[in-house]
Amino acid sequence: MSAPDGDPHIPTLYGVYPTSDWHERETYDFFGIIFDGHPSLARIEMPDDWQGIRNVRLPAWRHPVEYKGAQIPPPDERRATTDV
């Protein structure tokens, strides 16, 4: 199923598959897709103002992430660390 960028709403599967609760919440949290009818759609990991990553054609880890004001670059752009 796909959701349009301008209106990322799709129906929940929670009523049929209660174990979809966690998966739908995680999808909402990271990608901003809203599951209509979900009983407790809430953030799990990301801050409340996170908009979600849309149009992901590359793995999500390649996108820089801003978490509570701290900019976290993708792994391939981080400086190397060495054990002293």
HTML snippet that shows the backbone in 3Dmol.js (N, CA, C, O; Angstrom):
<script src="https://3Dmol.org/build/3Dmol-min.js"></script>
<div id="view" style="width:600px;height:400px;position:relative"></div>
<script>
const pdb = `
ATOM      1  N   MET A   1       0.856  -1.171   0.000  1.00  0.00           N
ATOM      2  CA  MET A   1       0.000   0.000   0.000  1.00  0.00           C
ATOM      3  C   MET A   1       0.896   1.226   0.000  1.00  0.00           C
ATOM      4  O   MET A   1       1.952   1.239   0.634  1.00  0.00           O
ATOM      5  N   SER A   2       0.476   2.230  -0.700  1.00  0.00           N
ATOM      6  CA  SER A   2       1.234   3.475  -0.716  1.00  0.00           C
ATOM      7  C   SER A   2       0.368   4.604  -0.165  1.00  0.00           C
ATOM      8  O   SER A   2      -0.861   4.533  -0.150  1.00  0.00           O
ATOM      9  N   ALA A   3       1.056   5.638   0.284  1.00  0.00           N
ATOM     10  CA  ALA A   3       0.373   6.816   0.826  1.00  0.00           C
ATOM     11  C   ALA A   3       0.920   8.046   0.113  1.00  0.00           C
ATOM     12  O   ALA A   3       2.137   8.185  -0.009  1.00  0.00           O
ATOM     13  N   PRO A   4       0.067   8.931  -0.354  1.00  0.00           N
ATOM     14  CA  PRO A   4       0.566  10.130  -1.033  1.00  0.00           C
ATOM     15  C   PRO A   4       1.342  11.030  -0.085  1.00  0.00           C
ATOM     16  O   PRO A   4       1.044  11.100   1.107  1.00  0.00           O
ATOM     17  N   ASP A   5       2.339  11.718  -0.626  1.00  0.00           N
ATOM     18  CA  ASP A   5       3.172  12.598   0.199  1.00  0.00           C
ATOM     19  C   ASP A   5       2.372  13.687   0.887  1.00  0.00           C
ATOM     20  O   ASP A   5       2.625  14.000   2.050  1.00  0.00           O
ATOM     21  N   GLY A   6       1.413  14.265   0.186  1.00  0.00           N
ATOM     22  CA  GLY A   6       0.654  15.370   0.747  1.00  0.00           C
ATOM     23  C   GLY A   6      -0.336  14.957   1.829  1.00  0.00           C
ATOM     24  O   GLY A   6      -0.719  15.781   2.660  1.00  0.00           O
ATOM     25  N   ASP A   7      -0.748  13.713   1.833  1.00  0.00           N
ATOM     26  CA  ASP A   7      -1.745  13.238   2.791  1.00  0.00           C
ATOM     27  C   ASP A   7      -1.429  11.787   3.160  1.00  0.00           C
ATOM     28  O   ASP A   7      -2.113  10.870   2.705  1.00  0.00           O
ATOM     29  N   PRO A   8      -0.389  11.571   3.987  1.00  0.00           N
ATOM     30  CA  PRO A   8       0.069  10.209   4.269  1.00  0.00           C
ATOM     31  C   PRO A   8      -0.811   9.465   5.271  1.00  0.00           C
ATOM     32  O   PRO A   8      -0.366   9.149   6.375  1.00  0.00           O
ATOM     33  N   HIS A   9      -2.040   9.188   4.896  1.00  0.00           N
ATOM     34  CA  HIS A   9      -2.981   8.453   5.740  1.00  0.00           C
ATOM     35  C   HIS A   9      -3.307   7.110   5.101  1.00  0.00           C
ATOM     36  O   HIS A   9      -3.589   7.044   3.905  1.00  0.00           O
ATOM     37  N   ILE A  10      -3.270   6.045   5.886  1.00  0.00           N
ATOM     38  CA  ILE A  10      -3.751   4.741   5.447  1.00  0.00           C
ATOM     39  C   ILE A  10      -4.492   4.105   6.621  1.00  0.00           C
ATOM     40  O   ILE A  10      -4.223   4.449   7.772  1.00  0.00           O
ATOM     41  N   PRO A  11      -5.407   3.197   6.357  1.00  0.00           N
ATOM     42  CA  PRO A  11      -6.161   2.593   7.459  1.00  0.00           C
ATOM     43  C   PRO A  11      -5.301   1.646   8.296  1.00  0.00           C
ATOM     44  O   PRO A  11      -4.393   0.996   7.777  1.00  0.00           O
ATOM     45  N   THR A  12      -5.591   1.577   9.571  1.00  0.00           N
ATOM     46  CA  THR A  12      -4.855   0.690  10.461  1.00  0.00           C
ATOM     47  C   THR A  12      -5.276  -0.758  10.256  1.00  0.00           C
ATOM     48  O   THR A  12      -6.388  -1.037   9.807  1.00  0.00           O
ATOM     49  N   LEU A  13      -4.389  -1.658  10.583  1.00  0.00           N
ATOM     50  CA  LEU A  13      -4.699  -3.089  10.584  1.00  0.00           C
ATOM     51  C   LEU A  13      -4.852  -3.614  11.999  1.00  0.00           C
ATOM     52  O   LEU A  13      -4.998  -4.818  12.212  1.00  0.00           O
ATOM     53  N   TYR A  14      -4.817  -2.707  12.965  1.00  0.00           N
ATOM     54  CA  TYR A  14      -4.839  -3.100  14.374  1.00  0.00           C
ATOM     55  C   TYR A  14      -6.052  -3.960  14.736  1.00  0.00           C
ATOM     56  O   TYR A  14      -5.920  -4.910  15.507  1.00  0.00           O
ATOM     57  N   GLY A  15      -7.218  -3.645  14.198  1.00  0.00           N
ATOM     58  CA  GLY A  15      -8.423  -4.401  14.521  1.00  0.00           C
ATOM     59  C   GLY A  15      -8.378  -5.843  14.042  1.00  0.00           C
ATOM     60  O   GLY A  15      -8.989  -6.724  14.648  1.00  0.00           O
ATOM     61  N   VAL A  16      -7.655  -6.083  12.955  1.00  0.00           N
ATOM     62  CA  VAL A  16      -7.518  -7.432  12.407  1.00  0.00           C
ATOM     63  C   VAL A  16      -6.293  -8.130  12.993  1.00  0.00           C
ATOM     64  O   VAL A  16      -6.353  -9.294  13.388  1.00  0.00           O
ATOM     65  N   TYR A  17      -5.175  -7.390  13.042  1.00  0.00           N
ATOM     66  CA  TYR A  17      -3.917  -7.929  13.554  1.00  0.00           C
ATOM     67  C   TYR A  17      -3.423  -7.038  14.701  1.00  0.00           C
ATOM     68  O   TYR A  17      -2.698  -6.076  14.446  1.00  0.00           O
ATOM     69  N   PRO A  18      -3.788  -7.325  15.941  1.00  0.00           N
ATOM     70  CA  PRO A  18      -3.382  -6.474  17.067  1.00  0.00           C
ATOM     71  C   PRO A  18      -1.862  -6.329  17.201  1.00  0.00           C
ATOM     72  O   PRO A  18      -1.386  -5.336  17.752  1.00  0.00           O
ATOM     73  N   THR A  19      -1.103  -7.297  16.709  1.00  0.00           N
ATOM     74  CA  THR A  19       0.355  -7.187  16.809  1.00  0.00           C
ATOM     75  C   THR A  19       0.924  -6.145  15.859  1.00  0.00           C
ATOM     76  O   THR A  19       2.115  -5.840  15.929  1.00  0.00           O
ATOM     77  N   SER A  20       0.102  -5.593  14.975  1.00  0.00           N
ATOM     78  CA  SER A  20       0.584  -4.530  14.096  1.00  0.00           C
ATOM     79  C   SER A  20       0.754  -3.211  14.847  1.00  0.00           C
ATOM     80  O   SER A  20       1.263  -2.243  14.283  1.00  0.00           O
ATOM     81  N   ASP A  21       0.342  -3.163  16.092  1.00  0.00           N
ATOM     82  CA  ASP A  21       0.449  -1.959  16.920  1.00  0.00           C
ATOM     83  C   ASP A  21       1.849  -1.370  16.873  1.00  0.00           C
ATOM     84  O   ASP A  21       2.029  -0.203  16.526  1.00  0.00           O
ATOM     85  N   TRP A  22       2.831  -2.174  17.220  1.00  0.00           N
ATOM     86  CA  TRP A  22       4.213  -1.681  17.283  1.00  0.00           C
ATOM     87  C   TRP A  22       4.706  -1.258  15.906  1.00  0.00           C
ATOM     88  O   TRP A  22       5.359  -0.222  15.779  1.00  0.00           O
ATOM     89  N   HIS A  23       4.408  -2.037  14.879  1.00  0.00           N
ATOM     90  CA  HIS A  23       4.897  -1.745  13.535  1.00  0.00           C
ATOM     91  C   HIS A  23       4.292  -0.450  12.988  1.00  0.00           C
ATOM     92  O   HIS A  23       4.985   0.341  12.349  1.00  0.00           O
ATOM     93  N   GLU A  24       3.027  -0.244  13.237  1.00  0.00           N
ATOM     94  CA  GLU A  24       2.389   0.983  12.775  1.00  0.00           C
ATOM     95  C   GLU A  24       2.914   2.192  13.536  1.00  0.00           C
ATOM     96  O   GLU A  24       3.118   3.255  12.949  1.00  0.00           O
ATOM     97  N   ARG A  25       3.132   2.038  14.825  1.00  0.00           N
ATOM     98  CA  ARG A  25       3.682   3.158  15.605  1.00  0.00           C
ATOM     99  C   ARG A  25       5.090   3.496  15.140  1.00  0.00           C
ATOM    100  O   ARG A  25       5.441   4.672  15.048  1.00  0.00           O
ATOM    101  N   GLU A  26       5.894   2.496  14.848  1.00  0.00           N
ATOM    102  CA  GLU A  26       7.260   2.737  14.384  1.00  0.00           C
ATOM    103  C   GLU A  26       7.256   3.387  12.998  1.00  0.00           C
ATOM    104  O   GLU A  26       8.054   4.287  12.735  1.00  0.00           O
ATOM    105  N   THR A  27       6.370   2.941  12.119  1.00  0.00           N
ATOM    106  CA  THR A  27       6.267   3.543  10.790  1.00  0.00           C
ATOM    107  C   THR A  27       5.833   5.000  10.897  1.00  0.00           C
ATOM    108  O   THR A  27       6.368   5.864  10.202  1.00  0.00           O
ATOM    109  N   TYR A  28       4.868   5.269  11.763  1.00  0.00           N
ATOM    110  CA  TYR A  28       4.448   6.651  12.010  1.00  0.00           C
ATOM    111  C   TYR A  28       5.612   7.472  12.554  1.00  0.00           C
ATOM    112  O   TYR A  28       5.839   8.604  12.126  1.00  0.00           O
ATOM    113  N   ASP A  29       6.339   6.899  13.492  1.00  0.00           N
ATOM    114  CA  ASP A  29       7.421   7.607  14.153  1.00  0.00           C
ATOM    115  C   ASP A  29       8.521   8.013  13.174  1.00  0.00           C
ATOM    116  O   ASP A  29       8.957   9.164  13.182  1.00  0.00           O
ATOM    117  N   PHE A  30       8.969   7.093  12.341  1.00  0.00           N
ATOM    118  CA  PHE A  30      10.104   7.362  11.461  1.00  0.00           C
ATOM    119  C   PHE A  30       9.730   7.958  10.113  1.00  0.00           C
ATOM    120  O   PHE A  30      10.499   8.743   9.559  1.00  0.00           O
ATOM    121  N   PHE A  31       8.568   7.607   9.572  1.00  0.00           N
ATOM    122  CA  PHE A  31       8.227   8.039   8.219  1.00  0.00           C
ATOM    123  C   PHE A  31       7.047   8.989   8.150  1.00  0.00           C
ATOM    124  O   PHE A  31       6.770   9.533   7.082  1.00  0.00           O
ATOM    125  N   GLY A  32       6.339   9.208   9.257  1.00  0.00           N
ATOM    126  CA  GLY A  32       5.251  10.179   9.285  1.00  0.00           C
ATOM    127  C   GLY A  32       3.953   9.705   8.654  1.00  0.00           C
ATOM    128  O   GLY A  32       3.071  10.520   8.383  1.00  0.00           O
ATOM    129  N   ILE A  33       3.816   8.407   8.413  1.00  0.00           N
ATOM    130  CA  ILE A  33       2.574   7.881   7.846  1.00  0.00           C
ATOM    131  C   ILE A  33       1.563   7.698   8.980  1.00  0.00           C
ATOM    132  O   ILE A  33       1.866   7.065   9.991  1.00  0.00           O
ATOM    133  N   ILE A  34       0.371   8.251   8.808  1.00  0.00           N
ATOM    134  CA  ILE A  34      -0.655   8.215   9.844  1.00  0.00           C
ATOM    135  C   ILE A  34      -1.605   7.054   9.569  1.00  0.00           C
ATOM    136  O   ILE A  34      -2.131   6.920   8.464  1.00  0.00           O
ATOM    137  N   PHE A  35      -1.817   6.222  10.573  1.00  0.00           N
ATOM    138  CA  PHE A  35      -2.709   5.072  10.453  1.00  0.00           C
ATOM    139  C   PHE A  35      -4.054   5.437  11.077  1.00  0.00           C
ATOM    140  O   PHE A  35      -4.205   5.452  12.299  1.00  0.00           O
ATOM    141  N   ASP A  36      -5.017   5.729  10.223  1.00  0.00           N
ATOM    142  CA  ASP A  36      -6.351   6.122  10.680  1.00  0.00           C
ATOM    143  C   ASP A  36      -7.008   4.978  11.443  1.00  0.00           C
ATOM    144  O   ASP A  36      -7.050   3.846  10.962  1.00  0.00           O
ATOM    145  N   GLY A  37      -7.520   5.278  12.630  1.00  0.00           N
ATOM    146  CA  GLY A  37      -8.193   4.297  13.457  1.00  0.00           C
ATOM    147  C   GLY A  37      -7.287   3.582  14.447  1.00  0.00           C
ATOM    148  O   GLY A  37      -7.758   2.742  15.213  1.00  0.00           O
ATOM    149  N   HIS A  38      -6.002   3.897  14.446  1.00  0.00           N
ATOM    150  CA  HIS A  38      -5.091   3.258  15.399  1.00  0.00           C
ATOM    151  C   HIS A  38      -5.400   3.782  16.802  1.00  0.00           C
ATOM    152  O   HIS A  38      -5.562   4.989  16.979  1.00  0.00           O
ATOM    153  N   PRO A  39      -5.485   2.895  17.810  1.00  0.00           N
ATOM    154  CA  PRO A  39      -5.912   3.335  19.140  1.00  0.00           C
ATOM    155  C   PRO A  39      -4.880   4.141  19.920  1.00  0.00           C
ATOM    156  O   PRO A  39      -5.253   4.907  20.808  1.00  0.00           O
ATOM    157  N   SER A  40      -3.608   3.994  19.617  1.00  0.00           N
ATOM    158  CA  SER A  40      -2.596   4.721  20.412  1.00  0.00           C
ATOM    159  C   SER A  40      -1.394   5.100  19.565  1.00  0.00           C
ATOM    160  O   SER A  40      -0.263   4.738  19.889  1.00  0.00           O
ATOM    161  N   LEU A  41      -1.632   5.822  18.489  1.00  0.00           N
ATOM    162  CA  LEU A  41      -0.554   6.245  17.604  1.00  0.00           C
ATOM    163  C   LEU A  41       0.244   7.344  18.291  1.00  0.00           C
ATOM    164  O   LEU A  41      -0.229   8.473  18.425  1.00  0.00           O
ATOM    165  N   ALA A  42       1.449   7.013  18.723  1.00  0.00           N
ATOM    166  CA  ALA A  42       2.280   7.972  19.447  1.00  0.00           C
ATOM    167  C   ALA A  42       3.743   7.722  19.099  1.00  0.00           C
ATOM    168  O   ALA A  42       4.106   6.647  18.620  1.00  0.00           O
ATOM    169  N   ARG A  43       4.566   8.718  19.343  1.00  0.00           N
ATOM    170  CA  ARG A  43       6.003   8.598  19.097  1.00  0.00           C
ATOM    171  C   ARG A  43       6.612   7.542  20.004  1.00  0.00           C
ATOM    172  O   ARG A  43       6.203   7.383  21.154  1.00  0.00           O
ATOM    173  N   ILE A  44       7.597   6.820  19.473  1.00  0.00           N
ATOM    174  CA  ILE A  44       8.321   5.827  20.258  1.00  0.00           C
ATOM    175  C   ILE A  44       9.747   6.298  20.500  1.00  0.00           C
ATOM    176  O   ILE A  44      10.218   6.310  21.637  1.00  0.00           O
ATOM    177  N   GLU A  45      10.439   6.688  19.422  1.00  0.00           N
ATOM    178  CA  GLU A  45      11.860   7.044  19.500  1.00  0.00           C
ATOM    179  C   GLU A  45      12.145   8.512  19.196  1.00  0.00           C
ATOM    180  O   GLU A  45      12.965   9.136  19.869  1.00  0.00           O
ATOM    181  N   MET A  46      11.484   9.062  18.201  1.00  0.00           N
ATOM    182  CA  MET A  46      11.830  10.385  17.697  1.00  0.00           C
ATOM    183  C   MET A  46      11.133  11.489  18.503  1.00  0.00           C
ATOM    184  O   MET A  46      10.118  11.245  19.155  1.00  0.00           O
ATOM    185  N   PRO A  47      11.694  12.712  18.449  1.00  0.00           N
ATOM    186  CA  PRO A  47      11.063  13.826  19.169  1.00  0.00           C
ATOM    187  C   PRO A  47       9.690  14.162  18.577  1.00  0.00           C
ATOM    188  O   PRO A  47       9.396  13.813  17.434  1.00  0.00           O
ATOM    189  N   ASP A  48       8.874  14.830  19.351  1.00  0.00           N
ATOM    190  CA  ASP A  48       7.497  15.128  18.958  1.00  0.00           C
ATOM    191  C   ASP A  48       7.391  15.964  17.685  1.00  0.00           C
ATOM    192  O   ASP A  48       6.392  15.863  16.973  1.00  0.00           O
ATOM    193  N   ASP A  49       8.401  16.792  17.380  1.00  0.00           N
ATOM    194  CA  ASP A  49       8.317  17.645  16.195  1.00  0.00           C
ATOM    195  C   ASP A  49       8.912  17.005  14.943  1.00  0.00           C
ATOM    196  O   ASP A  49       9.020  17.674  13.915  1.00  0.00           O
ATOM    197  N   TRP A  50       9.297  15.748  14.996  1.00  0.00           N
ATOM    198  CA  TRP A  50       9.863  15.042  13.847  1.00  0.00           C
ATOM    199  C   TRP A  50       8.804  14.901  12.765  1.00  0.00           C
ATOM    200  O   TRP A  50       7.695  14.436  13.030  1.00  0.00           O
ATOM    201  N   GLN A  51       9.148  15.304  11.540  1.00  0.00           N
ATOM    202  CA  GLN A  51       8.200  15.258  10.426  1.00  0.00           C
ATOM    203  C   GLN A  51       8.222  13.925   9.695  1.00  0.00           C
ATOM    204  O   GLN A  51       7.266  13.604   8.988  1.00  0.00           O
ATOM    205  N   GLY A  52       9.260  13.159   9.841  1.00  0.00           N
ATOM    206  CA  GLY A  52       9.367  11.887   9.133  1.00  0.00           C
ATOM    207  C   GLY A  52      10.149  12.037   7.852  1.00  0.00           C
ATOM    208  O   GLY A  52      10.256  13.133   7.300  1.00  0.00           O
ATOM    209  N   ILE A  53      10.692  10.940   7.382  1.00  0.00           N
ATOM    210  CA  ILE A  53      11.446  10.930   6.134  1.00  0.00           C
ATOM    211  C   ILE A  53      10.492  10.498   5.032  1.00  0.00           C
ATOM    212  O   ILE A  53       9.863   9.445   5.133  1.00  0.00           O
ATOM    213  N   ARG A  54      10.380  11.298   3.990  1.00  0.00           N
ATOM    214  CA  ARG A  54       9.491  10.972   2.875  1.00  0.00           C
ATOM    215  C   ARG A  54      10.318  10.720   1.618  1.00  0.00           C
ATOM    216  O   ARG A  54      11.463  11.163   1.521  1.00  0.00           O
ATOM    217  N   ASN A  55       9.749  10.024   0.682  1.00  0.00           N
ATOM    218  CA  ASN A  55      10.393   9.710  -0.597  1.00  0.00           C
ATOM    219  C   ASN A  55      11.759   9.072  -0.415  1.00  0.00           C
ATOM    220  O   ASN A  55      12.729   9.471  -1.059  1.00  0.00           O
ATOM    221  N   VAL A  56      11.831   8.108   0.441  1.00  0.00           N
ATOM    222  CA  VAL A  56      13.109   7.457   0.722  1.00  0.00           C
ATOM    223  C   VAL A  56      13.432   6.499  -0.412  1.00  0.00           C
ATOM    224  O   VAL A  56      12.736   5.511  -0.645  1.00  0.00           O
ATOM    225  N   ARG A  57      14.510   6.826  -1.106  1.00  0.00           N
ATOM    226  CA  ARG A  57      14.982   5.934  -2.152  1.00  0.00           C
ATOM    227  C   ARG A  57      16.301   5.293  -1.734  1.00  0.00           C
ATOM    228  O   ARG A  57      16.717   4.280  -2.297  1.00  0.00           O
ATOM    229  N   LEU A  58      16.934   5.880  -0.767  1.00  0.00           N
ATOM    230  CA  LEU A  58      18.158   5.341  -0.191  1.00  0.00           C
ATOM    231  C   LEU A  58      17.837   4.848   1.209  1.00  0.00           C
ATOM    232  O   LEU A  58      16.832   5.258   1.789  1.00  0.00           O
ATOM    233  N   PRO A  59      18.667   3.978   1.763  1.00  0.00           N
ATOM    234  CA  PRO A  59      18.423   3.580   3.155  1.00  0.00           C
ATOM    235  C   PRO A  59      18.351   4.805   4.064  1.00  0.00           C
ATOM    236  O   PRO A  59      19.092   5.770   3.878  1.00  0.00           O
ATOM    237  N   ALA A  60      17.458   4.758   5.044  1.00  0.00           N
ATOM    238  CA  ALA A  60      17.224   5.911   5.924  1.00  0.00           C
ATOM    239  C   ALA A  60      18.490   6.342   6.659  1.00  0.00           C
ATOM    240  O   ALA A  60      18.624   7.514   7.011  1.00  0.00           O
ATOM    241  N   TRP A  61      19.414   5.425   6.894  1.00  0.00           N
ATOM    242  CA  TRP A  61      20.618   5.800   7.639  1.00  0.00           C
ATOM    243  C   TRP A  61      21.520   6.737   6.868  1.00  0.00           C
ATOM    244  O   TRP A  61      22.467   7.277   7.439  1.00  0.00           O
ATOM    245  N   ARG A  62      21.258   6.948   5.589  1.00  0.00           N
ATOM    246  CA  ARG A  62      22.075   7.875   4.809  1.00  0.00           C
ATOM    247  C   ARG A  62      21.604   9.319   4.963  1.00  0.00           C
ATOM    248  O   ARG A  62      22.274  10.237   4.490  1.00  0.00           O
ATOM    249  N   HIS A  63      20.483   9.527   5.605  1.00  0.00           N
ATOM    250  CA  HIS A  63      19.959  10.870   5.814  1.00  0.00           C
ATOM    251  C   HIS A  63      20.491  11.416   7.130  1.00  0.00           C
ATOM    252  O   HIS A  63      20.519  10.700   8.131  1.00  0.00           O
ATOM    253  N   PRO A  64      20.917  12.691   7.142  1.00  0.00           N
ATOM    254  CA  PRO A  64      21.285  13.274   8.440  1.00  0.00           C
ATOM    255  C   PRO A  64      20.038  13.382   9.314  1.00  0.00           C
ATOM    256  O   PRO A  64      18.935  13.588   8.806  1.00  0.00           O
ATOM    257  N   VAL A  65      20.209  13.245  10.604  1.00  0.00           N
ATOM    258  CA  VAL A  65      19.099  13.266  11.542  1.00  0.00           C
ATOM    259  C   VAL A  65      19.325  14.375  12.553  1.00  0.00           C
ATOM    260  O   VAL A  65      20.435  14.541  13.059  1.00  0.00           O
ATOM    261  N   GLU A  66      18.280  15.133  12.851  1.00  0.00           N
ATOM    262  CA  GLU A  66      18.359  16.121  13.917  1.00  0.00           C
ATOM    263  C   GLU A  66      17.516  15.600  15.062  1.00  0.00           C
ATOM    264  O   GLU A  66      16.309  15.405  14.919  1.00  0.00           O
ATOM    265  N   TYR A  67      18.151  15.376  16.190  1.00  0.00           N
ATOM    266  CA  TYR A  67      17.467  14.826  17.346  1.00  0.00           C
ATOM    267  C   TYR A  67      17.606  15.780  18.509  1.00  0.00           C
ATOM    268  O   TYR A  67      18.700  15.986  19.035  1.00  0.00           O
ATOM    269  N   LYS A  68      16.484  16.361  18.908  1.00  0.00           N
ATOM    270  CA  LYS A  68      16.442  17.320  20.020  1.00  0.00           C
ATOM    271  C   LYS A  68      17.509  18.414  19.868  1.00  0.00           C
ATOM    272  O   LYS A  68      18.174  18.793  20.832  1.00  0.00           O
ATOM    273  N   GLY A  69      17.652  18.907  18.634  1.00  0.00           N
ATOM    274  CA  GLY A  69      18.560  20.015  18.366  1.00  0.00           C
ATOM    275  C   GLY A  69      19.979  19.609  17.997  1.00  0.00           C
ATOM    276  O   GLY A  69      20.743  20.451  17.526  1.00  0.00           O
ATOM    277  N   ALA A  70      20.360  18.352  18.193  1.00  0.00           N
ATOM    278  CA  ALA A  70      21.710  17.881  17.842  1.00  0.00           C
ATOM    279  C   ALA A  70      21.682  17.312  16.432  1.00  0.00           C
ATOM    280  O   ALA A  70      20.840  16.471  16.116  1.00  0.00           O
ATOM    281  N   GLN A  71      22.592  17.763  15.589  1.00  0.00           N
ATOM    282  CA  GLN A  71      22.684  17.260  14.217  1.00  0.00           C
ATOM    283  C   GLN A  71      23.562  16.016  14.201  1.00  0.00           C
ATOM    284  O   GLN A  71      24.721  16.073  14.612  1.00  0.00           O
ATOM    285  N   ILE A  72      23.027  14.902  13.734  1.00  0.00           N
ATOM    286  CA  ILE A  72      23.764  13.641  13.667  1.00  0.00           C
ATOM    287  C   ILE A  72      23.953  13.305  12.191  1.00  0.00           C
ATOM    288  O   ILE A  72      22.980  12.986  11.508  1.00  0.00           O
ATOM    289  N   PRO A  73      25.197  13.371  11.680  1.00  0.00           N
ATOM    290  CA  PRO A  73      25.409  13.081  10.264  1.00  0.00           C
ATOM    291  C   PRO A  73      25.279  11.584   9.979  1.00  0.00           C
ATOM    292  O   PRO A  73      25.377  10.766  10.894  1.00  0.00           O
ATOM    293  N   PRO A  74      25.059  11.225   8.708  1.00  0.00           N
ATOM    294  CA  PRO A  74      25.014   9.809   8.365  1.00  0.00           C
ATOM    295  C   PRO A  74      26.371   9.158   8.652  1.00  0.00           C
ATOM    296  O   PRO A  74      27.386   9.852   8.699  1.00  0.00           O
ATOM    297  N   PRO A  75      26.401   7.843   8.843  1.00  0.00           N
ATOM    298  CA  PRO A  75      27.642   7.166   9.228  1.00  0.00           C
ATOM    299  C   PRO A  75      28.815   7.422   8.277  1.00  0.00           C
ATOM    300  O   PRO A  75      29.953   7.550   8.731  1.00  0.00           O
ATOM    301  N   ASP A  76      28.560   7.500   6.978  1.00  0.00           N
ATOM    302  CA  ASP A  76      29.670   7.693   6.048  1.00  0.00           C
ATOM    303  C   ASP A  76      30.249   9.110   6.079  1.00  0.00           C
ATOM    304  O   ASP A  76      31.277   9.365   5.452  1.00  0.00           O
ATOM    305  N   GLU A  77      29.606  10.031   6.794  1.00  0.00           N
ATOM    306  CA  GLU A  77      30.113  11.394   6.930  1.00  0.00           C
ATOM    307  C   GLU A  77      30.675  11.691   8.322  1.00  0.00           C
ATOM    308  O   GLU A  77      31.140  12.800   8.583  1.00  0.00           O
ATOM    309  N   ARG A  78      30.632  10.713   9.202  1.00  0.00           N
ATOM    310  CA  ARG A  78      31.155  10.917  10.560  1.00  0.00           C
ATOM    311  C   ARG A  78      32.665  10.774  10.562  1.00  0.00           C
ATOM    312  O   ARG A  78      33.233  10.046   9.747  1.00  0.00           O
ATOM    313  N   ARG A  79      33.303  11.469  11.477  1.00  0.00           N
ATOM    314  CA  ARG A  79      34.754  11.345  11.567  1.00  0.00           C
ATOM    315  C   ARG A  79      35.104  10.016  12.224  1.00  0.00           C
ATOM    316  O   ARG A  79      34.379   9.497  13.072  1.00  0.00           O
ATOM    317  N   ALA A  80      36.222   9.502  11.803  1.00  0.00           N
ATOM    318  CA  ALA A  80      36.662   8.207  12.357  1.00  0.00           C
ATOM    319  C   ALA A  80      37.206   8.411  13.758  1.00  0.00           C
ATOM    320  O   ALA A  80      37.800   9.444  14.066  1.00  0.00           O
ATOM    321  N   THR A  81      36.995   7.417  14.598  1.00  0.00           N
ATOM    322  CA  THR A  81      37.554   7.449  15.941  1.00  0.00           C
ATOM    323  C   THR A  81      38.496   6.268  16.093  1.00  0.00           C
ATOM    324  O   THR A  81      38.303   5.219  15.480  1.00  0.00           O
ATOM    325  N   THR A  82      39.495   6.448  16.902  1.00  0.00           N
ATOM    326  CA  THR A  82      40.434   5.367  17.158  1.00  0.00           C
ATOM    327  C   THR A  82      40.562   5.151  18.647  1.00  0.00           C
ATOM    328  O   THR A  82      40.423   6.085  19.437  1.00  0.00           O
ATOM    329  N   ASP A  83      40.826   3.930  19.023  1.00  0.00           N
ATOM    330  CA  ASP A  83      41.051   3.627  20.440  1.00  0.00           C
ATOM    331  C   ASP A  83      42.438   4.088  20.840  1.00  0.00           C
ATOM    332  O   ASP A  83      43.404   3.861  20.112  1.00  0.00           O
ATOM    333  N   VAL A  84      42.543   4.722  21.973  1.00  0.00           N
ATOM    334  CA  VAL A  84      43.834   5.232  22.447  1.00  0.00           C
ATOM    335  C   VAL A  84      44.397   4.299  23.477  1.00  0.00           C
ATOM    336  O   VAL A  84      45.482   4.545  24.006  1.00  0.00           O
TER     337      VAL A  84
END
`;
const viewer = $3Dmol.createViewer("view");
viewer.addModel(pdb, "pdb");
viewer.setStyle({}, {cartoon: {color: "spectrum"}});
viewer.zoomTo();
viewer.render();
</script>
